[in-house]
Amino acid sequence: CPSQTSTPGKGARSKDECTCIHPLMLQLSQQDGACKCPNGTRNNAGLVCELCETGFYNNVEDAQSCLKCPDGRTTDARGSTNLSSCVCTGLKVASSEDDTSSACVCPAGMHFIEQGECVQCELGFYQDVLGQSQCTACRADKTTAKQGSTSEGNCTCADVDQIASLNGSCICKDGLVKAGGKCAPCSKGSYWLQTSGGPSICQLCPFETTTAEASSMDPRDCFCRESFV
């Protein structure tokens, strides 16, 4: 039988019964019936096929050595057969999905620090671009619900009593007005009023009228005091 081949038992009648001794070797359909190490392995002195170690790959048959992944990349397992098996290490992602050799950078929602590691954007910050050294702060009156936010749309009003207006600023919800830096309901004797083109206000009830309680939102809630009818 050709080198590195043998028959499974006695009584072989033709060369076609010669098969590769090593289980990883491939017997090519060639005239010489040669056995070769497949992709993802290396030929160790013609004696045995060894799987490429993690971080290496091999895309040709019967190679004497495996190829190392580009810096910052590794493989998920031994025996990788092509460059596309090399993926970015840690939390990093490829700067170009279509280029397996592109630089590995921090993903959206993160930024890199001096050591080159990726860390999540803190509360109140976001990052929608790959490979940035810092995150972008939300508006002063907004924050994010969690770390690692990936867009400005993740920034919401920090005060639960506020909502975003059409221009993006935070305003008090209906029925509340800004008082002492916070949103609060109108006090007894006044009612909530949305002014035209301006902020909402607490409008006092007419003279000698009041409301039954605070938080009124309708002028019809104003009624005469007991001494007036």
Disulfide bonds with the S-S distance in Angstrom:
Cys1-Cys18 2.00
Cys20-Cys35 2.00
Cys37-Cys49 2.09
Cys52-Cys66 2.09
Cys69-Cys86 2.02
Cys88-Cys104 2.12
Cys106-Cys118 2.10
Cys121-Cys135 2.02
Cys138-Cys155 1.98
Cys157-Cys170 2.21
Cys172-Cys183 2.09
Cys186-Cys202 2.10
Cys205-Cys222 2.01
